[in-house]
Amino acid sequence: LENPGEALRSTAIWIIGRHPDWGPSLRTYFAEKLNAAETLTAEQQTVFRGLLARLASAADIQTLLQEQLNPATRPAARRLALQALADTTLTATPAGWLDAVAALLPQASAAELPLLIAAAENLPQPKDGHTPLKQALSAIGAQSELSTELRLAAIDAAGSGLPLSETSFSLLCSSLQSDLPAEQRGLAARRLASASLTTAQIDTLIPLTRSVGPMELPKLLPAFEQHADEARGMLLLSALAESQGLRGLRADLIQTLLAKYPAAVQSAGQTLRKELNASIEEQTAVLEKTLQSLPPGDLRRGHEVFMSRKAACNTCHKLGYGGGMLGPDLTSIGKARNRRDLLEAILFPSASIVRGYEPVVIELEDGRVVGGIITGESAGEITLTVDAQKQLHLERSAIVQVLPSAVSPMPNGIAAILNPQELADLLTFLETGGR
């Protein structure tokens, strides 16, 4: 296990996994390492953290890790255990872990708080959630003296269905601003959409949709399925029609939202739904008109657009050695697609989906329906990447069915937030592969 070669360590873990009778010896080995955590080098800590995470399905290791999660444990050992918890890929969390993390959160030091939040965010909660953990995380999200990054991480880890304090609600609303990182905007939209909002909070959120961008507006839309009366529905339709993110919406999303409202709102919303439901002929006309009207592009400026917070292309796409992995690698995209194809992929991302990145919709036993791209599979679980910030580890036993989806995870409307020059520059950059 201590060999510097990853291949040999992986082989050792494979063998250990087939010998549950070695549990007591394994526990003794790792207990000694944890007791000496202060003396381990940073590289050694990284190795043992990874080993603990990969062996966390063993009952003896689970017990050992839980024993580290109390205030009496030496800080170095507790931190190593928390880092291991944040790296595990268990589909069900030992109940004692959740209890222990919830108990540690209110008294955590500044050094340990990020580790506790990362562990809480990674550990799957029961179907009905873990109330003490959710409450502890929500309380941290409401502490205005903490950093924005920590508060948002805590709110995200707390999960869905919770009420938001006014300080947390205000933080999430302010995090929707277009000049903030795409990850922060997306997290804020997701959490507002999944929270239990008051009527006053809904009334505050409706006018804010006018300034929400196309990447965040589709994520935010489910928030308005709450308190869905006629007056609020009419105000929402008016705000959506004027929203900067309107082109990020799809007709099916509007239809799902309208179904929650009275008949008068459903009728009034058909105009908006039809506007978003462009035919193939209309899409082709928009594509050709845009293609012909674009000015000459500039490679250097195109790189700036690709990396900008506004377009945030690098969040999901790799180009060269940097970038995200959710979408296709764009390093050589200019060789595979011409200028028209590239523009179509930006304007209408669902028109042509790259093989290997096909989206799916998964129905779960608890009634939830989640969508994304399958990025990992094992005998017991499916890893579903929902967006650039969120992955779900779904037990196969909890899945009712997996269906293909015709809707790309890439949001519509990105071109709407770019001016013609920025769009032309981005196309030039993609055509040349950044060279």
Secondary structure, 3 states (H helix, E strand, C coil): CCCCCHHHHHHHHHHHCCCHHHHHHHHHHHHHHHHCHHHCCHHHHHHHHHHHHHCCCCHHHHHHHHHHCCCCCCHHHHHHHHHHHHHCCCCCCCHHHHHHHHHHHHHCCCCCHHHHHHHHHHCCCCCCCCHHHHHHHHHHHCCCCCCHHHHHHHHHHHCCCCECCHHHHHHHHHCCCCCCCHHHHHHHHHHHHHCECCHHHHHHHHHHHHHCCCCCHHHHHHHHHCCCCHHHHHHHHHHHHCCCCHHHCCHHHHHHHHCCCCHHHHHHHHHHHHHHCCCHHHHHHHHHHHHHHCCCCCHHHHHHHHHCCCCCHHHHCEECCEECCCCCCCCCHHHHCCHHHHHHHHHCCCCCCCCCCCCEEEEECCCCEEEEEEEEECCCEEEEEEECCEEEEEEHHHEEEEEECCCCCCCCCHHHHCCHHHHHHHHHHHHHCCC
